[in-house]
Amino acid sequence: MFASTFREELAKRQGHSVTISTFNYGQSGVLAIVEADYVTLVETPGYGLYEVQNIPIEAIQSAFFPA
């Protein structure tokens, strides 16, 4: 129940900057894709290369959207 509500809320904020924390991971980036069981976070340190992280929704402990 909570996972579906959380997934819907994340889907509304697709394309925005986010900081996602899991048990052993914390990173900031742009929330690119929200799927049924994972989200894709694009880490952008500035100009140049970027990294793409696929994070299971069940593993997310918190998500912070800066203003």
C-alpha positions in Angstrom: 0.0 0.0 0.0 2.6 2.5 1.0 4.9 1.6 -1.9 2.2 2.4 -4.5 1.5 5.8 -2.8 5.2 6.6 -2.6 5.7 5.6 -6.3 2.8 7.9 -7.4 4.3 10.8 -5.4 7.7 10.2 -7.0 6.2 10.0 -10.5 4.7 13.5 -10.0 8.2 14.9 -9.3 9.9 13.3 -12.3 12.6 15.6 -13.7 13.2 17.4 -10.5 16.4 17.4 -8.3 16.2 14.9 -5.5 18.4 13.4 -2.7 17.7 9.7 -2.1 18.9 7.8 0.9 18.9 4.0 1.3 20.5 1.8 3.9 24.0 2.3 2.6 23.6 4.9 -0.2 22.9 8.5 -0.3 23.1 10.5 -3.5 21.7 13.6 -5.3 20.7 13.9 -8.9 17.7 14.3 -11.2 14.8 11.8 -10.9 14.7 10.6 -14.5 12.4 7.5 -14.5 9.9 6.1 -12.1 8.9 2.5 -12.9 6.8 -0.1 -11.0 9.7 -1.4 -8.9 12.6 1.0 -9.3 13.6 4.6 -10.0 16.4 5.9 -12.1 18.5 8.7 -10.7 20.9 10.6 -13.0 23.8 12.0 -11.0 25.0 15.2 -12.6 28.1 16.8 -11.1 28.1 19.6 -13.7 29.1 19.6 -17.3 30.4 16.4 -18.8 29.8 12.8 -17.9 27.0 11.6 -15.7 26.2 8.4 -13.9 22.8 6.6 -14.0 21.7 4.7 -10.9 18.7 2.3 -10.7 17.4 2.2 -7.2 14.7 -0.3 -6.0 11.7 1.6 -4.5 11.6 -0.9 -1.6 15.2 0.1 -0.7 14.5 3.9 -0.5 14.3 5.1 3.1 13.9 8.8 2.3 13.7 11.2 -0.6 14.3 14.9 -0.2 13.3 17.5 -2.9 15.1 20.8 -2.3 13.1 23.9 -3.0 
